[in-house]
Amino acid sequence: MAKKHVWIPVAAGGLALTVVGGVAIASAMHKNDVTLIVDGAATQLSVREDTVGEVLNLEGVSVGEHDVVLPAADEKVQDGMEISVVYGRQLSLTVDGEERTVWTTARTVEEALAFLGLDAADSKISVDRSTQIGRDGLDFDISTAKNVKVTVKGQATDLKSAGTVGDALAAAGATPDDDDILSQSADTPLTEGMSIQLTVVDQKTTTKEVAIPFEKKNKETSDLEKGKTKVETKGVDGLKTETYVEVYHDGTLQSSTKQSEQVTKEPVTEVTLVGTKEKAKKSEPSPSPTPSPSKPGGGDDGPPATGNTCKASYYWQGQKTANGEQFNPNDLTAAHKSLPFNSRVRVTNPANGKSVTVRINDRGPYIAGRCLDLSKAAMEAIGGTGAGVITVNWQVL
C-alpha cells in the first residue's frame, strides 16, 4: 500500500502562523480611549501608549514635585481610563502676623482655606474667598477672630472680632471722631483678651451774660464845703456776652475756657463830687476828703516770675477740680495739664508787673497755646479779667 502525504498539519500550521501574525498586527494597531483632565480642563484622547506617564509626555504635560497625578505615572493605560493632573500652587500666608508658606492643589482661596482648616466664617481674609489661585500662587493675610472687650462711654461689651481695633469698634457699633480718645490706635491688630476703651470727646459752645461793674471816680468841687460829698452821676453796671468752649469726656465736663467776649452795654462811671470849699469858721479843722475805694486784687509785692511764657485764661464755675476739691473762684488756684497737684507757681502779668502765687489743683486748659487756667481771684490779682486771655510769665516755686 502506497504511503499517503498528509498536508493538513502543514496547512494547519500555516493557518496558525497566519492567525498569530494577525494578532500581533491587531495589537499594534489598538488604541485606548482616555480622558485627560489637566487642572480641571478635560480632553478626550485615543492613544496607543502603555502608561499614564507616556500619555502625559505625548500631550506635553510636565509635572513637578508639588503636582498630583492620578492614577500614578507608572500605571498601565486602560480603555475608558480618566487621567487627572492637578497642579500645586504656592501660598504665602500671614496668619495673625505669622508668615508661612504652603503648597496646595486648591484652585480657589475658599478651597485652600478648607484644606488648611482656616475657613472659619468670622476670620478676616485680605482677598475675596472666591478668588482664583493661579499657577504662580497667591499672597494673602488671614486674621482669626479674637475675644475682646470694647468699652464705649463706660459701657463694656464682650465680642468676637477679627482684624484691628477699628474692626472691633465697628462690630460694637462705635464710630470714633477725630477728637475721641482710643486706648489703642485704630490700626492695632487684635489680640486674644484685648481690652479696648473709647472715650467720646465732645465740645460745646455756650454763652452767658455777665455784668461789668461800674467804676467810681471823685471830682473836686468848690461848690461844696470840705468833708461834703455828693453823687453827681450814679453808676450803672454794664453788660457783656462771654463765649465759652466746654470739653466733655463721655458726657462729663472736663474744662470750660472763655474764647471771647462782647460788650453789649457799656458801664456808666459813678462820679462823686468832693467839696474843697473852706468852712466859714477857720478854727474848726476841715474834714479830710473821702478816699477813693480800692479795686479788688492788685497782686502782691513779691518778685516777678521768670523762665516761662504762655497764654493764661481764667474760670469761675463751681465744680469739682481734678484733685477732688470743690472749686472756689475766690481762692488763688490754677489748672495746668501736667504739673503735680499742690505745686506753687508764681505768675506775673508783664503788661503791668503784677504777680500772684497760685496752687495747682486742677487740669487744663485744653486750648492750643494756653498753659494755665487761673481762678477768677488769681486773674483779678494781676489785672487780667478785662481781657479774659493774657500773656503771662510763670515759674514753679
C-alpha positions as CSV (number, residue, x, y, z in Angstrom):
1,M,0.0,0.0,0.0
2,A,1.5,3.2,-1.0
3,K,2.3,5.9,1.7
4,K,-0.1,8.9,1.8
5,H,1.1,12.6,2.1
6,V,-0.7,14.4,5.0
7,W,-1.0,18.2,4.3
8,I,-3.4,19.1,7.0
9,P,-0.9,19.8,9.7
10,V,1.2,21.8,7.4
11,A,-1.9,23.7,6.3
12,A,-3.0,23.9,9.9
13,G,0.4,25.1,10.9
14,G,0.4,27.7,8.2
15,L,-3.0,28.9,9.3
16,A,-1.7,29.1,12.9
17,L,1.1,31.2,11.7
18,T,-1.3,33.4,9.8
19,V,-3.5,33.8,12.9
20,V,-0.6,34.6,15.2
21,G,0.7,37.3,12.9
22,G,-2.8,38.8,12.7
23,V,-3.0,39.1,16.5
24,A,0.4,40.9,16.5
25,I,-0.7,43.4,13.9
26,A,-4.1,44.0,15.6
27,S,-2.4,44.5,19.0
28,A,-0.1,47.1,17.4
29,M,-3.0,48.9,15.9
30,H,-5.2,49.0,19.0
31,K,-5.9,52.4,20.7
32,N,-7.4,53.1,24.2
33,D,-9.9,55.9,24.7
34,V,-8.9,58.0,27.7
35,T,-10.0,61.3,29.3
36,L,-7.1,63.6,30.3
37,I,-8.1,66.3,32.8
38,V,-5.4,68.9,33.4
39,D,-6.3,71.4,36.2
40,G,-10.0,70.9,35.5
41,A,-9.8,71.1,31.7
42,A,-10.8,67.8,30.1
43,T,-9.6,66.4,26.7
44,Q,-10.7,63.1,25.0
45,L,-7.8,61.1,23.6
46,S,-7.3,57.8,21.7
47,V,-3.8,56.6,22.5
48,R,-1.5,53.6,21.9
49,E,0.8,54.5,24.9
50,D,1.1,51.9,27.6
51,T,1.5,54.0,30.8
52,V,0.0,57.2,32.2
53,G,3.4,58.8,32.1
54,E,3.7,58.1,28.4
55,V,0.3,59.7,27.7
56,L,1.4,62.8,29.7
57,N,4.6,63.0,27.6
58,L,2.6,62.6,24.4
59,E,0.5,65.6,25.4
60,G,3.4,67.7,26.6
61,V,2.1,67.8,30.2
62,S,5.0,68.2,32.7
63,V,4.5,67.7,36.4
64,G,6.5,68.9,39.4
65,E,7.1,67.6,42.9
66,H,4.0,69.5,44.2
67,D,1.7,68.4,41.4
68,V,-0.7,65.4,41.8
69,V,-1.2,62.8,39.0
70,L,-4.0,60.1,39.3
71,P,-3.5,57.3,38.5
72,A,0.2,57.3,39.1
73,A,2.6,57.8,36.1
74,D,3.6,54.1,36.0
75,E,0.1,52.8,35.9
76,K,-0.9,51.0,32.7
77,V,-3.4,52.7,30.4
78,Q,-6.8,51.1,30.1
79,D,-9.6,51.8,27.8
80,G,-12.0,54.3,29.3
81,M,-9.4,55.5,31.9
82,E,-9.6,59.0,33.4
83,I,-6.2,60.6,34.0
84,S,-6.2,63.7,36.3
85,V,-3.4,66.2,36.7
86,V,-3.8,68.9,39.4
87,Y,-1.0,71.4,39.7
88,G,0.4,72.5,43.1
89,R,0.2,76.2,43.9
90,Q,2.3,78.1,46.4
91,L,0.5,80.2,49.0
92,S,2.4,82.8,51.0
93,L,0.2,83.4,54.1
94,T,0.4,85.8,57.0
95,V,-1.8,84.3,59.8
96,D,-2.3,86.7,62.7
97,G,1.1,88.3,61.9
98,E,2.9,85.0,61.4
99,E,4.3,84.3,58.0
100,R,4.1,80.8,56.5
101,T,4.4,79.2,53.0
102,V,2.3,76.2,52.0
103,W,1.5,74.3,48.8
104,T,-2.0,73.4,47.8
105,T,-3.8,71.9,44.8
106,A,-6.9,74.0,45.5
107,R,-7.8,76.4,42.8
108,T,-9.7,79.0,44.9
109,V,-9.0,80.7,48.2
110,E,-12.1,79.1,49.7
111,E,-10.9,75.6,48.9
112,A,-7.4,76.3,50.2
113,L,-8.8,77.6,53.5
114,A,-10.9,74.5,53.9
115,F,-7.8,72.2,53.2
116,L,-5.8,74.2,55.8
117,G,-8.5,74.3,58.4
118,L,-8.6,78.1,58.3
119,D,-12.0,78.6,56.9
120,A,-13.8,80.0,60.0
121,A,-16.6,82.3,58.8
122,D,-15.6,85.0,61.3
123,S,-12.0,85.2,60.1
124,K,-10.9,88.3,58.1
125,I,-9.3,87.5,54.8
126,S,-7.4,90.1,52.8
127,V,-8.7,88.8,49.5
128,D,-12.2,87.6,48.5
129,R,-12.8,83.9,49.4
130,S,-13.8,83.2,45.8
131,T,-10.5,84.5,44.4
132,Q,-8.9,82.1,41.9
133,I,-5.4,80.8,42.7
134,G,-3.2,80.9,39.5
135,R,-0.2,78.6,38.8
136,D,2.1,81.4,40.1
137,G,0.4,81.1,43.6
138,L,-1.0,83.9,45.8
139,D,-0.2,86.0,48.8
140,F,-2.8,87.0,51.3
141,D,-3.4,87.7,55.0
142,I,-5.7,85.9,57.5
143,S,-6.8,87.4,60.8
144,T,-8.6,85.0,63.0
145,A,-11.4,86.2,65.3
146,K,-10.4,87.1,68.9
147,N,-12.4,87.5,72.1
148,V,-12.1,91.2,73.1
149,K,-13.9,93.7,75.4
150,V,-14.9,97.1,73.9
151,T,-15.9,99.9,76.4
152,V,-17.7,102.9,75.0
153,K,-18.9,105.7,77.3
154,G,-18.3,103.4,80.2
155,Q,-20.5,100.6,78.8
156,A,-18.5,97.3,78.3
157,T,-19.3,94.8,75.5
158,D,-17.7,91.4,75.1
159,L,-17.5,90.3,71.5
160,K,-15.5,88.2,69.0
161,S,-13.9,90.0,66.1
162,A,-11.1,89.7,63.6
163,G,-8.8,92.3,62.2
164,T,-7.9,95.6,64.0
165,V,-9.2,97.7,66.9
166,G,-11.1,99.7,64.3
167,D,-12.9,96.5,63.1
168,A,-13.8,95.6,66.7
169,L,-15.2,99.1,67.3
170,A,-17.3,98.8,64.1
171,A,-18.6,95.4,65.3
172,A,-19.6,97.1,68.5
173,G,-21.4,99.9,66.5
174,A,-19.0,102.6,67.6
175,T,-17.6,105.2,65.1
176,P,-14.9,107.4,66.7
177,D,-14.4,111.0,65.7
178,D,-11.0,112.6,65.2
179,D,-11.0,114.1,68.7
180,D,-12.2,110.9,70.5
181,I,-9.6,109.1,72.7
182,L,-8.7,105.5,71.9
183,S,-6.7,103.2,74.3
184,Q,-5.0,101.8,71.2
185,S,-4.8,103.2,67.7
186,A,-7.5,102.0,65.3
187,D,-5.0,100.0,63.1
188,T,-3.6,98.0,66.0
189,P,-4.1,94.2,65.3
190,L,-6.5,92.5,67.7
191,T,-5.1,90.0,70.3
192,E,-6.9,87.5,72.4
193,G,-8.4,89.1,75.5
194,M,-7.7,92.6,74.4
195,S,-9.5,95.4,76.3
196,I,-10.4,98.4,74.1
197,Q,-11.7,101.7,75.6
198,L,-13.2,104.6,73.6
199,T,-13.6,107.9,75.3
200,V,-16.0,110.1,73.4
201,V,-14.9,113.7,73.4
202,D,-17.5,116.4,72.7
203,Q,-17.0,120.2,72.5
204,K,-19.9,122.6,73.1
205,T,-20.0,126.3,72.8
206,T,-22.0,128.2,75.4
207,T,-22.6,131.9,76.2
208,K,-23.7,133.8,79.2
209,E,-24.4,137.4,80.2
210,V,-22.0,138.9,82.7
211,A,-22.3,142.3,84.5
212,I,-19.5,144.8,84.0
213,P,-19.1,146.6,87.4
214,F,-19.1,150.4,87.1
215,E,-16.0,152.3,88.2
216,K,-16.1,155.1,90.7
217,K,-14.4,158.5,90.3
218,N,-14.2,161.5,92.6
219,K,-14.2,165.0,91.3
220,E,-13.3,168.0,93.5
221,T,-15.7,171.0,93.6
222,S,-15.6,174.3,95.3
223,D,-19.3,174.3,95.5
224,L,-19.2,172.0,98.4
225,E,-17.5,172.5,101.7
226,K,-14.6,170.3,102.7
227,G,-15.9,167.0,104.0
228,K,-19.1,167.2,102.0
229,T,-19.7,164.8,99.1
230,K,-22.5,164.5,96.5
231,V,-23.1,161.9,93.8
232,E,-23.1,163.7,90.5
233,T,-23.6,160.7,88.2
234,K,-25.0,157.5,89.5
235,G,-23.0,154.4,88.5
236,V,-24.7,151.8,86.3
237,D,-23.3,148.3,85.6
238,G,-22.6,147.4,82.0
239,L,-23.3,144.0,80.3
240,K,-21.2,141.7,78.2
241,T,-21.7,138.3,76.5
242,E,-19.0,135.8,77.2
243,T,-18.5,132.8,74.9
244,Y,-17.0,129.5,76.3
245,V,-15.8,126.2,74.8
246,E,-16.7,123.3,77.1
247,V,-15.0,120.0,76.7
248,Y,-16.8,116.8,77.8
249,H,-15.3,113.2,78.2
250,D,-18.1,110.6,78.0
251,G,-20.6,113.3,78.9
252,T,-18.6,114.6,81.9
253,L,-17.4,118.2,81.8
254,Q,-13.6,118.4,81.8
255,S,-12.9,122.1,81.1
256,S,-14.6,125.3,80.2
257,T,-12.5,128.0,78.6
258,K,-13.5,131.5,77.7
259,Q,-13.0,132.1,74.0
260,S,-14.3,135.6,73.5
261,E,-16.4,138.4,75.0
262,Q,-18.5,141.2,73.5
263,V,-19.7,144.2,75.4
264,T,-23.4,144.8,74.8
265,K,-23.9,147.6,77.3
266,E,-21.2,150.0,78.4
267,P,-21.0,150.7,82.2
268,V,-21.6,154.2,83.5
269,T,-18.9,155.5,85.8
270,E,-20.2,156.8,89.1
271,V,-18.9,160.4,89.7
272,T,-18.9,161.7,93.3
273,L,-18.3,165.4,94.0
274,V,-15.9,166.1,96.8
275,G,-16.1,169.6,98.4
276,T,-13.0,171.8,98.6
277,K,-14.5,175.0,100.0
278,E,-13.2,176.1,103.3
279,K,-15.7,176.4,106.1
280,A,-16.6,179.8,107.4
281,K,-15.2,179.0,110.9
282,K,-11.4,178.7,110.4
283,S,-10.9,177.4,113.9
284,E,-12.6,174.1,113.1
285,P,-10.5,171.6,111.3
286,S,-11.6,170.8,107.8
287,P,-12.6,167.2,107.3
288,S,-10.3,165.0,105.1
289,P,-11.7,164.2,101.7
290,T,-13.2,160.8,101.3
291,P,-10.6,158.4,99.7
292,S,-11.5,156.5,96.5
293,P,-12.4,152.9,97.1
294,S,-9.7,150.4,96.2
295,K,-10.2,147.8,93.5
296,P,-10.1,144.0,94.3
297,G,-6.9,142.1,93.6
298,G,-3.9,144.1,92.7
299,G,-1.2,141.4,93.1
300,D,1.5,141.2,95.7
301,D,4.9,142.7,96.3
302,G,6.9,139.6,95.6
303,P,9.5,139.3,92.8
304,P,8.2,138.7,89.2
305,A,8.1,135.2,87.7
306,T,10.7,134.3,85.1
307,G,11.6,131.3,82.8
308,N,8.3,130.5,81.1
309,T,5.8,132.5,78.9
310,C,2.4,131.5,77.7
311,K,-1.3,132.4,77.4
312,A,-3.4,132.2,80.5
313,S,-7.2,132.2,80.8
314,Y,-9.5,132.1,83.9
315,Y,-12.6,130.4,85.1
316,W,-15.1,130.6,88.0
317,Q,-17.7,127.8,87.6
318,G,-18.4,125.9,90.8
319,Q,-17.3,122.3,90.1
320,K,-15.1,119.5,91.2
321,T,-11.5,120.1,90.4
322,A,-9.3,117.3,89.1
323,N,-7.8,116.6,92.5
324,G,-11.2,116.2,94.1
325,E,-11.6,119.6,95.7
326,Q,-14.6,121.9,95.3
327,F,-13.5,124.7,93.1
328,N,-13.6,128.1,94.8
329,P,-13.1,131.1,92.4
330,N,-12.0,133.3,95.3
331,D,-9.0,131.0,96.1
332,L,-5.6,131.6,94.5
333,T,-5.6,128.4,92.5
334,A,-4.9,127.3,88.9
335,A,-5.2,124.4,86.4
336,H,-2.2,123.0,84.5
337,K,-2.1,120.0,82.2
338,S,0.8,118.1,83.9
339,L,2.3,119.9,87.0
340,P,1.8,117.9,90.2
341,F,-1.1,118.9,92.3
342,N,-0.3,121.4,95.1
343,S,2.6,122.8,93.1
344,R,3.1,126.5,93.8
345,V,3.5,128.6,90.7
346,R,4.5,132.3,90.5
347,V,2.5,134.1,87.8
348,T,3.3,137.7,86.5
349,N,1.4,139.9,84.1
350,P,4.3,141.6,82.2
351,A,1.9,144.3,81.0
352,N,1.5,145.8,84.5
353,G,4.2,144.0,86.5
354,K,1.6,142.5,88.9
355,S,2.3,139.0,90.3
356,V,0.4,136.3,92.2
357,T,1.3,132.9,93.6
358,V,-1.2,130.1,92.9
359,R,-1.6,126.4,93.9
360,I,-2.2,123.8,91.2
361,N,-5.4,121.8,91.9
362,D,-7.0,121.2,88.5
363,R,-6.2,120.1,84.9
364,G,-6.4,122.2,81.8
365,P,-6.6,124.3,79.8
366,Y,-7.3,122.3,76.6
367,I,-6.9,125.1,74.1
368,A,-3.8,125.3,72.0
369,G,-1.2,127.9,73.1
370,R,-2.5,128.1,76.7
371,C,-0.8,126.6,79.7
372,L,-2.6,128.0,82.7
373,D,-6.3,128.4,83.6
374,L,-6.3,130.7,86.7
375,S,-9.1,131.2,89.2
376,K,-11.0,134.4,88.9
377,A,-9.4,135.8,92.1
378,A,-5.9,135.0,90.7
379,M,-6.6,136.7,87.4
380,E,-8.0,139.7,89.2
381,A,-4.9,139.9,91.3
382,I,-2.8,140.5,88.1
383,G,-5.4,142.6,86.3
384,G,-6.3,140.3,83.5
385,T,-10.1,139.7,83.9
386,G,-10.9,142.5,81.4
387,A,-9.1,140.8,78.6
388,G,-10.0,137.2,79.5
389,V,-6.8,135.8,78.0
390,I,-3.4,137.4,78.6
391,T,0.2,136.6,78.2
392,V,2.0,135.8,81.5
393,N,5.4,134.8,82.7
394,W,5.4,131.9,85.2
395,Q,7.8,129.7,87.2
396,V,7.4,126.8,89.7
397,L,8.5,127.8,93.2
